[in-house]
Amino acid sequence: MNDQRLYQVLLAPHVSEKTATAAEMEGRHTFRVAGDATKLEVRKAVEKIFDVNVRGVQIVNVPGKTKRFGSKEGKRSDWKKAIVRLAEGQDIDFMGIEG
């Protein structure tokens, strides 16, 4: 697995009230990931980019919602998210990362 692929796996952190609470209380951070990403790729990408130890990774395929636009019906894109559990005492600081 090359470094270029690892940087393409993680797309963005997924931030909501639920994920912020999980990150603070339980050390679980949630990311939007590439549609073809595997658990091993997500683990290696998080460990390399954020320099932390990962205890576990859960992958969830999130189906897009069906929405109506006037009389027309449309569908949002499906996407994949990864819930990453960090080792005890580890934390990810998103503000300290340079792009």
C-alpha positions in Angstrom: 0.0 0.0 0.0 1.6 3.2 -1.1 1.5 6.6 0.7 -0.5 8.2 -2.1 -3.3 5.8 -1.6 -3.4 6.3 2.2 -3.9 10.1 1.7 -6.8 9.4 -0.7 -8.6 7.1 1.7 -9.7 9.7 4.3 -11.9 12.4 2.7 -13.0 14.5 5.8 -13.9 14.2 9.4 -17.7 13.7 9.9 -18.7 16.2 12.6 -22.1 16.1 14.4 -23.3 16.3 18.0 -23.3 12.5 18.2 -19.8 12.1 16.8 -18.3 14.9 18.9 -19.7 13.3 22.0 -18.3 9.9 21.0 -14.9 11.4 20.3 -14.8 13.2 23.6 -16.1 10.4 25.9 -15.1 7.2 24.2 -12.2 8.1 21.8 -14.2 7.2 18.7 -13.6 9.5 15.7 -15.7 9.4 12.6 -14.4 10.1 9.0 -15.9 10.1 5.5 -13.8 7.7 3.5 -13.5 6.7 -0.1 -16.1 4.3 -1.4 -13.7 1.5 -2.0 -11.7 1.9 1.3 -11.1 -1.1 3.5 -10.7 -1.4 7.3 -7.0 -2.0 6.9 -6.5 1.0 4.7 -8.4 3.3 7.1 -6.4 2.0 10.0 -3.0 2.6 8.3 -4.1 6.1 7.0 -5.2 7.3 10.4 -2.1 5.9 12.1 0.2 7.6 9.5 -1.6 10.9 9.2 -2.4 11.6 12.9 0.4 9.5 14.5 -1.9 7.6 16.9 -2.5 3.9 17.7 -5.9 2.5 16.4 -7.7 -0.2 18.4 -10.4 -0.9 15.9 -12.2 0.3 12.8 -15.9 0.0 11.8 -17.1 0.7 8.3 -20.7 1.8 7.5 -22.2 2.3 4.1 -24.6 5.2 4.3 -27.4 5.2 1.7 -28.3 8.5 0.1 -31.7 10.0 0.9 -34.4 10.4 -1.6 -35.5 14.0 -1.9 -38.1 15.8 -3.9 -37.4 19.0 -5.9 -40.8 20.3 -6.7 -42.4 17.6 -8.9 -39.1 15.8 -9.6 -37.6 13.2 -7.4 -33.9 13.0 -6.8 -31.4 11.0 -4.7 -28.4 12.1 -2.8 -25.2 10.1 -3.3 -24.4 7.1 -1.2 -21.2 7.4 1.0 -19.1 5.5 3.3 -18.0 6.4 6.8 -15.5 4.9 9.2 -15.7 4.9 13.0 -12.1 4.7 14.4 -11.5 3.7 18.0 -8.2 5.0 19.3 -6.0 3.4 22.0 -6.4 4.5 25.6 -4.9 8.0 26.1 -4.7 8.8 22.4 -6.5 11.8 20.8 -6.7 13.4 17.4 -6.1 17.2 17.2 -7.6 18.4 13.9 -6.5 22.0 14.5 -2.8 21.0 14.7 -2.8 19.3 11.2 -1.4 21.2 8.3 -2.9 20.6 4.8 
